[in-house]
Amino acid sequence: MLIEYSQKFIKEFKKCPPNIKNSFRSRLEILTNDAHSPILNNHQLSGKLKNFRSINITGDWRAVFEEINNGKIIYFIAIGSHSKLYS
């Protein structure tokens, strides 16, 4: 599995608090080993983000990504609080 990041994601990630950055790294490791681990709550989104998926980073923070080439590439497009991402 190849992990890639959009420029928007990189910019948002740099602004994240240190604990969110650490949590993301931990969740990314889980994602690469078991994409369907219950701790991730990996799920398909709907509405304007219907082609994307989301994983839980913390109770309120999410990372949004697209699976490309049948999940061989995970392309992260956004990270942020639930209310910021889905408003």
PDB file with one MODEL, atoms N, CA, C and O in Angstrom:
MODEL        1
ATOM      1  N   MET A   1       0.841  -1.173   0.000  1.00  0.00           N
ATOM      2  CA  MET A   1       0.000   0.000   0.000  1.00  0.00           C
ATOM      3  C   MET A   1       0.893   1.245   0.000  1.00  0.00           C
ATOM      4  O   MET A   1       1.794   1.377   0.827  1.00  0.00           O
ATOM      5  N   LEU A   2       0.629   2.140  -0.927  1.00  0.00           N
ATOM      6  CA  LEU A   2       1.375   3.386  -1.050  1.00  0.00           C
ATOM      7  C   LEU A   2       0.541   4.505  -0.439  1.00  0.00           C
ATOM      8  O   LEU A   2      -0.655   4.602  -0.713  1.00  0.00           O
ATOM      9  N   ILE A   3       1.152   5.345   0.380  1.00  0.00           N
ATOM     10  CA  ILE A   3       0.463   6.460   1.017  1.00  0.00           C
ATOM     11  C   ILE A   3       0.925   7.752   0.365  1.00  0.00           C
ATOM     12  O   ILE A   3       2.123   8.012   0.262  1.00  0.00           O
ATOM     13  N   GLU A   4      -0.043   8.570  -0.080  1.00  0.00           N
ATOM     14  CA  GLU A   4       0.264   9.865  -0.687  1.00  0.00           C
ATOM     15  C   GLU A   4      -0.597  10.937  -0.031  1.00  0.00           C
ATOM     16  O   GLU A   4      -1.638  10.644   0.557  1.00  0.00           O
ATOM     17  N   TYR A   5      -0.143  12.185  -0.142  1.00  0.00           N
ATOM     18  CA  TYR A   5      -0.825  13.300   0.509  1.00  0.00           C
ATOM     19  C   TYR A   5      -1.004  14.458  -0.464  1.00  0.00           C
ATOM     20  O   TYR A   5      -0.095  14.787  -1.227  1.00  0.00           O
ATOM     21  N   SER A   6      -2.182  15.072  -0.431  1.00  0.00           N
ATOM     22  CA  SER A   6      -2.412  16.271  -1.241  1.00  0.00           C
ATOM     23  C   SER A   6      -1.704  17.455  -0.569  1.00  0.00           C
ATOM     24  O   SER A   6      -1.370  17.400   0.614  1.00  0.00           O
ATOM     25  N   GLN A   7      -1.486  18.503  -1.329  1.00  0.00           N
ATOM     26  CA  GLN A   7      -0.881  19.714  -0.759  1.00  0.00           C
ATOM     27  C   GLN A   7      -1.769  20.290   0.342  1.00  0.00           C
ATOM     28  O   GLN A   7      -1.271  20.786   1.352  1.00  0.00           O
ATOM     29  N   LYS A   8      -3.077  20.221   0.144  1.00  0.00           N
ATOM     30  CA  LYS A   8      -4.020  20.701   1.159  1.00  0.00           C
ATOM     31  C   LYS A   8      -3.847  19.923   2.463  1.00  0.00           C
ATOM     32  O   LYS A   8      -3.815  20.513   3.543  1.00  0.00           O
ATOM     33  N   PHE A   9      -3.737  18.608   2.361  1.00  0.00           N
ATOM     34  CA  PHE A   9      -3.550  17.786   3.555  1.00  0.00           C
ATOM     35  C   PHE A   9      -2.261  18.174   4.270  1.00  0.00           C
ATOM     36  O   PHE A   9      -2.256  18.352   5.488  1.00  0.00           O
ATOM     37  N   ILE A  10      -1.180  18.306   3.527  1.00  0.00           N
ATOM     38  CA  ILE A  10       0.123  18.648   4.120  1.00  0.00           C
ATOM     39  C   ILE A  10       0.035  19.981   4.857  1.00  0.00           C
ATOM     40  O   ILE A  10       0.551  20.121   5.966  1.00  0.00           O
ATOM     41  N   LYS A  11      -0.617  20.951   4.238  1.00  0.00           N
ATOM     42  CA  LYS A  11      -0.770  22.271   4.853  1.00  0.00           C
ATOM     43  C   LYS A  11      -1.593  22.184   6.144  1.00  0.00           C
ATOM     44  O   LYS A  11      -1.233  22.787   7.155  1.00  0.00           O
ATOM     45  N   GLU A  12      -2.699  21.430   6.105  1.00  0.00           N
ATOM     46  CA  GLU A  12      -3.538  21.261   7.293  1.00  0.00           C
ATOM     47  C   GLU A  12      -2.799  20.490   8.389  1.00  0.00           C
ATOM     48  O   GLU A  12      -2.898  20.822   9.570  1.00  0.00           O
ATOM     49  N   PHE A  13      -2.058  19.456   7.981  1.00  0.00           N
ATOM     50  CA  PHE A  13      -1.332  18.631   8.947  1.00  0.00           C
ATOM     51  C   PHE A  13      -0.299  19.454   9.711  1.00  0.00           C
ATOM     52  O   PHE A  13      -0.130  19.274  10.917  1.00  0.00           O
ATOM     53  N   LYS A  14       0.385  20.349   9.022  1.00  0.00           N
ATOM     54  CA  LYS A  14       1.401  21.192   9.667  1.00  0.00           C
ATOM     55  C   LYS A  14       0.789  22.058  10.765  1.00  0.00           C
ATOM     56  O   LYS A  14       1.472  22.406  11.728  1.00  0.00           O
ATOM     57  N   LYS A  15      -0.489  22.408  10.631  1.00  0.00           N
ATOM     58  CA  LYS A  15      -1.171  23.260  11.606  1.00  0.00           C
ATOM     59  C   LYS A  15      -1.773  22.469  12.770  1.00  0.00           C
ATOM     60  O   LYS A  15      -2.232  23.059  13.748  1.00  0.00           O
ATOM     61  N   CYS A  16      -1.772  21.156  12.670  1.00  0.00           N
ATOM     62  CA  CYS A  16      -2.373  20.319  13.715  1.00  0.00           C
ATOM     63  C   CYS A  16      -1.565  20.374  15.008  1.00  0.00           C
ATOM     64  O   CYS A  16      -0.342  20.511  14.973  1.00  0.00           O
ATOM     65  N   PRO A  17      -2.249  20.267  16.151  1.00  0.00           N
ATOM     66  CA  PRO A  17      -1.527  20.162  17.428  1.00  0.00           C
ATOM     67  C   PRO A  17      -0.666  18.890  17.451  1.00  0.00           C
ATOM     68  O   PRO A  17      -0.984  17.922  16.759  1.00  0.00           O
ATOM     69  N   PRO A  18       0.408  18.882  18.229  1.00  0.00           N
ATOM     70  CA  PRO A  18       1.299  17.716  18.280  1.00  0.00           C
ATOM     71  C   PRO A  18       0.586  16.403  18.618  1.00  0.00           C
ATOM     72  O   PRO A  18       0.926  15.359  18.060  1.00  0.00           O
ATOM     73  N   ASN A  19      -0.395  16.441  19.522  1.00  0.00           N
ATOM     74  CA  ASN A  19      -1.084  15.195  19.881  1.00  0.00           C
ATOM     75  C   ASN A  19      -1.886  14.636  18.711  1.00  0.00           C
ATOM     76  O   ASN A  19      -2.027  13.419  18.590  1.00  0.00           O
ATOM     77  N   ILE A  20      -2.411  15.499  17.853  1.00  0.00           N
ATOM     78  CA  ILE A  20      -3.154  15.043  16.670  1.00  0.00           C
ATOM     79  C   ILE A  20      -2.182  14.442  15.657  1.00  0.00           C
ATOM     80  O   ILE A  20      -2.481  13.421  15.038  1.00  0.00           O
ATOM     81  N   LYS A  21      -1.036  15.064  15.489  1.00  0.00           N
ATOM     82  CA  LYS A  21      -0.023  14.524  14.571  1.00  0.00           C
ATOM     83  C   LYS A  21       0.394  13.124  15.016  1.00  0.00           C
ATOM     84  O   LYS A  21       0.500  12.211  14.197  1.00  0.00           O
ATOM     85  N   ASN A  22       0.629  12.962  16.313  1.00  0.00           N
ATOM     86  CA  ASN A  22       1.029  11.654  16.838  1.00  0.00           C
ATOM     87  C   ASN A  22      -0.088  10.632  16.664  1.00  0.00           C
ATOM     88  O   ASN A  22       0.170   9.490  16.286  1.00  0.00           O
ATOM     89  N   SER A  23      -1.314  11.030  16.936  1.00  0.00           N
ATOM     90  CA  SER A  23      -2.453  10.123  16.767  1.00  0.00           C
ATOM     91  C   SER A  23      -2.617   9.719  15.313  1.00  0.00           C
ATOM     92  O   SER A  23      -2.911   8.560  15.022  1.00  0.00           O
ATOM     93  N   PHE A  24      -2.429  10.668  14.390  1.00  0.00           N
ATOM     94  CA  PHE A  24      -2.529  10.338  12.969  1.00  0.00           C
ATOM     95  C   PHE A  24      -1.481   9.296  12.583  1.00  0.00           C
ATOM     96  O   PHE A  24      -1.790   8.328  11.887  1.00  0.00           O
ATOM     97  N   ARG A  25      -0.267   9.489  13.025  1.00  0.00           N
ATOM     98  CA  ARG A  25       0.801   8.530  12.699  1.00  0.00           C
ATOM     99  C   ARG A  25       0.469   7.135  13.216  1.00  0.00           C
ATOM    100  O   ARG A  25       0.699   6.138  12.531  1.00  0.00           O
ATOM    101  N   SER A  26      -0.074   7.073  14.428  1.00  0.00           N
ATOM    102  CA  SER A  26      -0.476   5.778  14.995  1.00  0.00           C
ATOM    103  C   SER A  26      -1.595   5.139  14.183  1.00  0.00           C
ATOM    104  O   SER A  26      -1.560   3.942  13.898  1.00  0.00           O
ATOM    105  N   ARG A  27      -2.583   5.942  13.814  1.00  0.00           N
ATOM    106  CA  ARG A  27      -3.713   5.418  13.039  1.00  0.00           C
ATOM    107  C   ARG A  27      -3.284   5.023  11.631  1.00  0.00           C
ATOM    108  O   ARG A  27      -3.824   4.077  11.057  1.00  0.00           O
ATOM    109  N   LEU A  28      -2.324   5.740  11.078  1.00  0.00           N
ATOM    110  CA  LEU A  28      -1.814   5.393   9.753  1.00  0.00           C
ATOM    111  C   LEU A  28      -1.144   4.023   9.784  1.00  0.00           C
ATOM    112  O   LEU A  28      -1.288   3.236   8.848  1.00  0.00           O
ATOM    113  N   GLU A  29      -0.416   3.741  10.852  1.00  0.00           N
ATOM    114  CA  GLU A  29       0.220   2.427  10.997  1.00  0.00           C
ATOM    115  C   GLU A  29      -0.842   1.331  11.080  1.00  0.00           C
ATOM    116  O   GLU A  29      -0.698   0.270  10.474  1.00  0.00           O
ATOM    117  N   ILE A  30      -1.902   1.595  11.831  1.00  0.00           N
ATOM    118  CA  ILE A  30      -2.999   0.626  11.918  1.00  0.00           C
ATOM    119  C   ILE A  30      -3.642   0.439  10.548  1.00  0.00           C
ATOM    120  O   ILE A  30      -3.918  -0.689  10.137  1.00  0.00           O
ATOM    121  N   LEU A  31      -3.881   1.538   9.842  1.00  0.00           N
ATOM    122  CA  LEU A  31      -4.504   1.479   8.512  1.00  0.00           C
ATOM    123  C   LEU A  31      -3.687   0.620   7.554  1.00  0.00           C
ATOM    124  O   LEU A  31      -4.253  -0.170   6.798  1.00  0.00           O
ATOM    125  N   THR A  32      -2.384   0.761   7.576  1.00  0.00           N
ATOM    126  CA  THR A  32      -1.549   0.000   6.648  1.00  0.00           C
ATOM    127  C   THR A  32      -1.503  -1.484   6.994  1.00  0.00           C
ATOM    128  O   THR A  32      -1.266  -2.321   6.122  1.00  0.00           O
ATOM    129  N   ASN A  33      -1.731  -1.815   8.279  1.00  0.00           N
ATOM    130  CA  ASN A  33      -1.718  -3.214   8.692  1.00  0.00           C
ATOM    131  C   ASN A  33      -3.086  -3.874   8.658  1.00  0.00           C
ATOM    132  O   ASN A  33      -3.196  -5.068   8.376  1.00  0.00           O
ATOM    133  N   ASP A  34      -4.134  -3.102   8.945  1.00  0.00           N
ATOM    134  CA  ASP A  34      -5.495  -3.639   8.983  1.00  0.00           C
ATOM    135  C   ASP A  34      -6.475  -2.503   8.705  1.00  0.00           C
ATOM    136  O   ASP A  34      -6.953  -1.844   9.629  1.00  0.00           O
ATOM    137  N   ALA A  35      -6.767  -2.283   7.440  1.00  0.00           N
ATOM    138  CA  ALA A  35      -7.610  -1.159   7.021  1.00  0.00           C
ATOM    139  C   ALA A  35      -9.006  -1.203   7.615  1.00  0.00           C
ATOM    140  O   ALA A  35      -9.693  -0.182   7.648  1.00  0.00           O
ATOM    141  N   HIS A  36      -9.438  -2.364   8.084  1.00  0.00           N
ATOM    142  CA  HIS A  36     -10.789  -2.500   8.614  1.00  0.00           C
ATOM    143  C   HIS A  36     -10.815  -2.668  10.129  1.00  0.00           C
ATOM    144  O   HIS A  36     -11.800  -3.150  10.688  1.00  0.00           O
ATOM    145  N   SER A  37      -9.728  -2.269  10.792  1.00  0.00           N
ATOM    146  CA  SER A  37      -9.689  -2.320  12.245  1.00  0.00           C
ATOM    147  C   SER A  37     -10.811  -1.444  12.805  1.00  0.00           C
ATOM    148  O   SER A  37     -10.987  -0.312  12.354  1.00  0.00           O
ATOM    149  N   PRO A  38     -11.568  -1.946  13.775  1.00  0.00           N
ATOM    150  CA  PRO A  38     -12.685  -1.172  14.335  1.00  0.00           C
ATOM    151  C   PRO A  38     -12.271   0.173  14.928  1.00  0.00           C
ATOM    152  O   PRO A  38     -13.073   1.106  14.953  1.00  0.00           O
ATOM    153  N   ILE A  39     -11.037   0.285  15.404  1.00  0.00           N
ATOM    154  CA  ILE A  39     -10.583   1.536  16.014  1.00  0.00           C
ATOM    155  C   ILE A  39     -10.572   2.683  15.002  1.00  0.00           C
ATOM    156  O   ILE A  39     -10.696   3.847  15.384  1.00  0.00           O
ATOM    157  N   LEU A  40     -10.424   2.362  13.724  1.00  0.00           N
ATOM    158  CA  LEU A  40     -10.361   3.387  12.678  1.00  0.00           C
ATOM    159  C   LEU A  40     -11.726   3.921  12.280  1.00  0.00           C
ATOM    160  O   LEU A  40     -11.845   5.066  11.844  1.00  0.00           O
ATOM    161  N   ASN A  41     -12.753   3.098  12.428  1.00  0.00           N
ATOM    162  CA  ASN A  41     -14.081   3.434  11.901  1.00  0.00           C
ATOM    163  C   ASN A  41     -13.965   3.878  10.441  1.00  0.00           C
ATOM    164  O   ASN A  41     -14.538   4.892  10.041  1.00  0.00           O
ATOM    165  N   ASN A  42     -13.225   3.113   9.666  1.00  0.00           N
ATOM    166  CA  ASN A  42     -13.009   3.387   8.250  1.00  0.00           C
ATOM    167  C   ASN A  42     -14.342   3.233   7.522  1.00  0.00           C
ATOM    168  O   ASN A  42     -14.914   2.144   7.482  1.00  0.00           O
ATOM    169  N   HIS A  43     -14.832   4.332   6.946  1.00  0.00           N
ATOM    170  CA  HIS A  43     -16.140   4.273   6.300  1.00  0.00           C
ATOM    171  C   HIS A  43     -16.236   5.189   5.085  1.00  0.00           C
ATOM    172  O   HIS A  43     -15.539   6.197   4.976  1.00  0.00           O
ATOM    173  N   GLN A  44     -17.121   4.797   4.185  1.00  0.00           N
ATOM    174  CA  GLN A  44     -17.418   5.573   2.980  1.00  0.00           C
ATOM    175  C   GLN A  44     -18.196   6.815   3.375  1.00  0.00           C
ATOM    176  O   GLN A  44     -19.069   6.759   4.241  1.00  0.00           O
ATOM    177  N   LEU A  45     -17.881   7.938   2.739  1.00  0.00           N
ATOM    178  CA  LEU A  45     -18.608   9.174   3.004  1.00  0.00           C
ATOM    179  C   LEU A  45     -19.748   9.343   2.013  1.00  0.00           C
ATOM    180  O   LEU A  45     -19.857   8.603   1.035  1.00  0.00           O
ATOM    181  N   SER A  46     -20.587  10.319   2.279  1.00  0.00           N
ATOM    182  CA  SER A  46     -21.713  10.582   1.379  1.00  0.00           C
ATOM    183  C   SER A  46     -21.718  12.062   1.014  1.00  0.00           C
ATOM    184  O   SER A  46     -20.859  12.828   1.449  1.00  0.00           O
ATOM    185  N   GLY A  47     -22.691  12.442   0.215  1.00  0.00           N
ATOM    186  CA  GLY A  47     -22.809  13.840  -0.197  1.00  0.00           C
ATOM    187  C   GLY A  47     -21.682  14.251  -1.120  1.00  0.00           C
ATOM    188  O   GLY A  47     -21.282  13.497  -2.007  1.00  0.00           O
ATOM    189  N   LYS A  48     -21.170  15.460  -0.903  1.00  0.00           N
ATOM    190  CA  LYS A  48     -20.126  15.980  -1.794  1.00  0.00           C
ATOM    191  C   LYS A  48     -18.815  15.202  -1.674  1.00  0.00           C
ATOM    192  O   LYS A  48     -17.943  15.328  -2.534  1.00  0.00           O
ATOM    193  N   LEU A  49     -18.670  14.406  -0.625  1.00  0.00           N
ATOM    194  CA  LEU A  49     -17.463  13.589  -0.433  1.00  0.00           C
ATOM    195  C   LEU A  49     -17.721  12.109  -0.692  1.00  0.00           C
ATOM    196  O   LEU A  49     -17.012  11.254  -0.162  1.00  0.00           O
ATOM    197  N   LYS A  50     -18.722  11.806  -1.495  1.00  0.00           N
ATOM    198  CA  LYS A  50     -19.157  10.420  -1.685  1.00  0.00           C
ATOM    199  C   LYS A  50     -18.093   9.492  -2.272  1.00  0.00           C
ATOM    200  O   LYS A  50     -18.207   8.275  -2.126  1.00  0.00           O
ATOM    201  N   ASN A  51     -17.080  10.019  -2.920  1.00  0.00           N
ATOM    202  CA  ASN A  51     -16.025   9.175  -3.494  1.00  0.00           C
ATOM    203  C   ASN A  51     -14.857   8.966  -2.535  1.00  0.00           C
ATOM    204  O   ASN A  51     -13.836   8.388  -2.909  1.00  0.00           O
ATOM    205  N   PHE A  52     -15.009   9.435  -1.310  1.00  0.00           N
ATOM    206  CA  PHE A  52     -13.925   9.391  -0.339  1.00  0.00           C
ATOM    207  C   PHE A  52     -14.308   8.568   0.879  1.00  0.00           C
ATOM    208  O   PHE A  52     -15.470   8.217   1.082  1.00  0.00           O
ATOM    209  N   ARG A  53     -13.286   8.267   1.689  1.00  0.00           N
ATOM    210  CA  ARG A  53     -13.470   7.527   2.924  1.00  0.00           C
ATOM    211  C   ARG A  53     -12.886   8.355   4.068  1.00  0.00           C
ATOM    212  O   ARG A  53     -12.146   9.311   3.837  1.00  0.00           O
ATOM    213  N   SER A  54     -13.223   7.983   5.294  1.00  0.00           N
ATOM    214  CA  SER A  54     -12.745   8.695   6.463  1.00  0.00           C
ATOM    215  C   SER A  54     -12.321   7.698   7.530  1.00  0.00           C
ATOM    216  O   SER A  54     -12.894   6.617   7.657  1.00  0.00           O
ATOM    217  N   ILE A  55     -11.295   8.088   8.301  1.00  0.00           N
ATOM    218  CA  ILE A  55     -10.909   7.314   9.478  1.00  0.00           C
ATOM    219  C   ILE A  55     -10.886   8.258  10.681  1.00  0.00           C
ATOM    220  O   ILE A  55     -10.646   9.458  10.540  1.00  0.00           O
ATOM    221  N   ASN A  56     -11.137   7.702  11.857  1.00  0.00           N
ATOM    222  CA  ASN A  56     -11.061   8.469  13.097  1.00  0.00           C
ATOM    223  C   ASN A  56      -9.609   8.613  13.519  1.00  0.00           C
ATOM    224  O   ASN A  56      -8.847   7.647  13.526  1.00  0.00           O
ATOM    225  N   ILE A  57      -9.245   9.835  13.869  1.00  0.00           N
ATOM    226  CA  ILE A  57      -7.912  10.106  14.409  1.00  0.00           C
ATOM    227  C   ILE A  57      -8.006  10.199  15.929  1.00  0.00           C
ATOM    228  O   ILE A  57      -7.221   9.584  16.651  1.00  0.00           O
ATOM    229  N   THR A  58      -8.979  10.976  16.403  1.00  0.00           N
ATOM    230  CA  THR A  58      -9.321  11.052  17.827  1.00  0.00           C
ATOM    231  C   THR A  58     -10.843  11.085  17.884  1.00  0.00           C
ATOM    232  O   THR A  58     -11.509  10.841  16.877  1.00  0.00           O
ATOM    233  N   GLY A  59     -11.389  11.382  19.042  1.00  0.00           N
ATOM    234  CA  GLY A  59     -12.839  11.444  19.170  1.00  0.00           C
ATOM    235  C   GLY A  59     -13.483  12.407  18.201  1.00  0.00           C
ATOM    236  O   GLY A  59     -14.572  12.132  17.696  1.00  0.00           O
ATOM    237  N   ASP A  60     -12.833  13.544  17.923  1.00  0.00           N
ATOM    238  CA  ASP A  60     -13.423  14.562  17.053  1.00  0.00           C
ATOM    239  C   ASP A  60     -12.668  14.778  15.744  1.00  0.00           C
ATOM    240  O   ASP A  60     -13.208  15.406  14.833  1.00  0.00           O
ATOM    241  N   TRP A  61     -11.467  14.291  15.623  1.00  0.00           N
ATOM    242  CA  TRP A  61     -10.657  14.540  14.433  1.00  0.00           C
ATOM    243  C   TRP A  61     -10.751  13.374  13.454  1.00  0.00           C
ATOM    244  O   TRP A  61     -10.796  12.210  13.853  1.00  0.00           O
ATOM    245  N   ARG A  62     -10.779  13.711  12.158  1.00  0.00           N
ATOM    246  CA  ARG A  62     -10.888  12.729  11.088  1.00  0.00           C
ATOM    247  C   ARG A  62      -9.839  13.024  10.009  1.00  0.00           C
ATOM    248  O   ARG A  62      -9.370  14.154   9.866  1.00  0.00           O
ATOM    249  N   ALA A  63      -9.489  11.988   9.263  1.00  0.00           N
ATOM    250  CA  ALA A  63      -8.663  12.135   8.065  1.00  0.00           C
ATOM    251  C   ALA A  63      -9.463  11.570   6.901  1.00  0.00           C
ATOM    252  O   ALA A  63     -10.004  10.467   6.979  1.00  0.00           O
ATOM    253  N   VAL A  64      -9.530  12.333   5.829  1.00  0.00           N
ATOM    254  CA  VAL A  64     -10.309  11.954   4.648  1.00  0.00           C
ATOM    255  C   VAL A  64      -9.341  11.540   3.545  1.00  0.00           C
ATOM    256  O   VAL A  64      -8.336  12.205   3.295  1.00  0.00           O
ATOM    257  N   PHE A  65      -9.667  10.420   2.888  1.00  0.00           N
ATOM    258  CA  PHE A  65      -8.779   9.900   1.853  1.00  0.00           C
ATOM    259  C   PHE A  65      -9.562   9.242   0.732  1.00  0.00           C
ATOM    260  O   PHE A  65     -10.756   8.965   0.843  1.00  0.00           O
ATOM    261  N   GLU A  66      -8.845   9.006  -0.339  1.00  0.00           N
ATOM    262  CA  GLU A  66      -9.400   8.299  -1.495  1.00  0.00           C
ATOM    263  C   GLU A  66      -8.581   7.034  -1.707  1.00  0.00           C
ATOM    264  O   GLU A  66      -7.352   7.055  -1.629  1.00  0.00           O
ATOM    265  N   GLU A  67      -9.271   5.942  -1.974  1.00  0.00           N
ATOM    266  CA  GLU A  67      -8.578   4.703  -2.338  1.00  0.00           C
ATOM    267  C   GLU A  67      -8.441   4.678  -3.858  1.00  0.00           C
ATOM    268  O   GLU A  67      -9.425   4.819  -4.584  1.00  0.00           O
ATOM    269  N   ILE A  68      -7.227   4.501  -4.322  1.00  0.00           N
ATOM    270  CA  ILE A  68      -6.944   4.482  -5.753  1.00  0.00           C
ATOM    271  C   ILE A  68      -6.372   3.116  -6.110  1.00  0.00           C
ATOM    272  O   ILE A  68      -5.611   2.527  -5.342  1.00  0.00           O
ATOM    273  N   ASN A  69      -6.749   2.623  -7.281  1.00  0.00           N
ATOM    274  CA  ASN A  69      -6.239   1.349  -7.780  1.00  0.00           C
ATOM    275  C   ASN A  69      -6.555   0.212  -6.805  1.00  0.00           C
ATOM    276  O   ASN A  69      -5.669  -0.532  -6.382  1.00  0.00           O
ATOM    277  N   ASN A  70      -7.843   0.098  -6.460  1.00  0.00           N
ATOM    278  CA  ASN A  70      -8.337  -0.947  -5.549  1.00  0.00           C
ATOM    279  C   ASN A  70      -7.621  -0.954  -4.198  1.00  0.00           C
ATOM    280  O   ASN A  70      -7.317  -2.015  -3.652  1.00  0.00           O
ATOM    281  N   GLY A  71      -7.358   0.235  -3.668  1.00  0.00           N
ATOM    282  CA  GLY A  71      -6.753   0.343  -2.346  1.00  0.00           C
ATOM    283  C   GLY A  71      -5.243   0.218  -2.323  1.00  0.00           C
ATOM    284  O   GLY A  71      -4.641   0.208  -1.250  1.00  0.00           O
ATOM    285  N   LYS A  72      -4.624   0.125  -3.484  1.00  0.00           N
ATOM    286  CA  LYS A  72      -3.159   0.042  -3.511  1.00  0.00           C
ATOM    287  C   LYS A  72      -2.519   1.390  -3.179  1.00  0.00           C
ATOM    288  O   LYS A  72      -1.388   1.455  -2.697  1.00  0.00           O
ATOM    289  N   ILE A  73      -3.268   2.467  -3.448  1.00  0.00           N
ATOM    290  CA  ILE A  73      -2.808   3.815  -3.117  1.00  0.00           C
ATOM    291  C   ILE A  73      -3.852   4.459  -2.217  1.00  0.00           C
ATOM    292  O   ILE A  73      -5.041   4.464  -2.534  1.00  0.00           O
ATOM    293  N   ILE A  74      -3.398   5.001  -1.096  1.00  0.00           N
ATOM    294  CA  ILE A  74      -4.251   5.759  -0.186  1.00  0.00           C
ATOM    295  C   ILE A  74      -3.809   7.213  -0.313  1.00  0.00           C
ATOM    296  O   ILE A  74      -2.672   7.564   0.002  1.00  0.00           O
ATOM    297  N   TYR A  75      -4.738   8.054  -0.784  1.00  0.00           N
ATOM    298  CA  TYR A  75      -4.432   9.461  -1.058  1.00  0.00           C
ATOM    299  C   TYR A  75      -5.211  10.342  -0.089  1.00  0.00           C
ATOM    300  O   TYR A  75      -6.413  10.552  -0.253  1.00  0.00           O
ATOM    301  N   PHE A  76      -4.506  10.859   0.932  1.00  0.00           N
ATOM    302  CA  PHE A  76      -5.142  11.702   1.934  1.00  0.00           C
ATOM    303  C   PHE A  76      -5.359  13.102   1.373  1.00  0.00           C
ATOM    304  O   PHE A  76      -4.455  13.713   0.802  1.00  0.00           O
ATOM    305  N   ILE A  77      -6.596  13.596   1.555  1.00  0.00           N
ATOM    306  CA  ILE A  77      -6.920  14.922   1.019  1.00  0.00           C
ATOM    307  C   ILE A  77      -7.196  15.961   2.103  1.00  0.00           C
ATOM    308  O   ILE A  77      -7.079  17.159   1.843  1.00  0.00           O
ATOM    309  N   ALA A  78      -7.563  15.526   3.325  1.00  0.00           N
ATOM    310  CA  ALA A  78      -7.900  16.499   4.361  1.00  0.00           C
ATOM    311  C   ALA A  78      -7.781  15.874   5.737  1.00  0.00           C
ATOM    312  O   ALA A  78      -7.914  14.661   5.899  1.00  0.00           O
ATOM    313  N   ILE A  79      -7.528  16.719   6.725  1.00  0.00           N
ATOM    314  CA  ILE A  79      -7.533  16.325   8.120  1.00  0.00           C
ATOM    315  C   ILE A  79      -8.109  17.495   8.910  1.00  0.00           C
ATOM    316  O   ILE A  79      -7.812  18.656   8.628  1.00  0.00           O
ATOM    317  N   GLY A  80      -8.934  17.176   9.898  1.00  0.00           N
ATOM    318  CA  GLY A  80      -9.515  18.242  10.693  1.00  0.00           C
ATOM    319  C   GLY A  80     -10.592  17.709  11.628  1.00  0.00           C
ATOM    320  O   GLY A  80     -10.856  16.508  11.683  1.00  0.00           O
ATOM    321  N   SER A  81     -11.198  18.623  12.353  1.00  0.00           N
ATOM    322  CA  SER A  81     -12.274  18.242  13.255  1.00  0.00           C
ATOM    323  C   SER A  81     -13.494  17.846  12.435  1.00  0.00           C
ATOM    324  O   SER A  81     -13.653  18.260  11.287  1.00  0.00           O
ATOM    325  N   HIS A  82     -14.332  17.052  13.035  1.00  0.00           N
ATOM    326  CA  HIS A  82     -15.547  16.572  12.356  1.00  0.00           C
ATOM    327  C   HIS A  82     -16.348  17.761  11.831  1.00  0.00           C
ATOM    328  O   HIS A  82     -16.755  17.761  10.669  1.00  0.00           O
ATOM    329  N   SER A  83     -16.577  18.762  12.659  1.00  0.00           N
ATOM    330  CA  SER A  83     -17.387  19.900  12.236  1.00  0.00           C
ATOM    331  C   SER A  83     -16.727  20.708  11.123  1.00  0.00           C
ATOM    332  O   SER A  83     -17.419  21.248  10.259  1.00  0.00           O
ATOM    333  N   LYS A  84     -15.403  20.797  11.133  1.00  0.00           N
ATOM    334  CA  LYS A  84     -14.694  21.555  10.086  1.00  0.00           C
ATOM    335  C   LYS A  84     -14.771  20.829   8.743  1.00  0.00           C
ATOM    336  O   LYS A  84     -14.982  21.451   7.701  1.00  0.00           O
ATOM    337  N   LEU A  85     -14.600  19.521   8.780  1.00  0.00           N
ATOM    338  CA  LEU A  85     -14.579  18.758   7.524  1.00  0.00           C
ATOM    339  C   LEU A  85     -15.950  18.601   6.888  1.00  0.00           C
ATOM    340  O   LEU A  85     -16.065  18.612   5.662  1.00  0.00           O
ATOM    341  N   TYR A  86     -16.985  18.455   7.695  1.00  0.00           N
ATOM    342  CA  TYR A  86     -18.288  18.096   7.158  1.00  0.00           C
ATOM    343  C   TYR A  86     -19.322  19.209   7.228  1.00  0.00           C
ATOM    344  O   TYR A  86     -20.522  18.942   7.151  1.00  0.00           O
ATOM    345  N   SER A  87     -18.875  20.457   7.372  1.00  0.00           N
ATOM    346  CA  SER A  87     -19.840  21.558   7.424  1.00  0.00           C
ATOM    347  C   SER A  87     -20.189  22.068   6.040  1.00  0.00           C
ATOM    348  O   SER A  87     -20.989  22.994   5.906  1.00  0.00           O
TER     349      SER A  87
ENDMDL
END
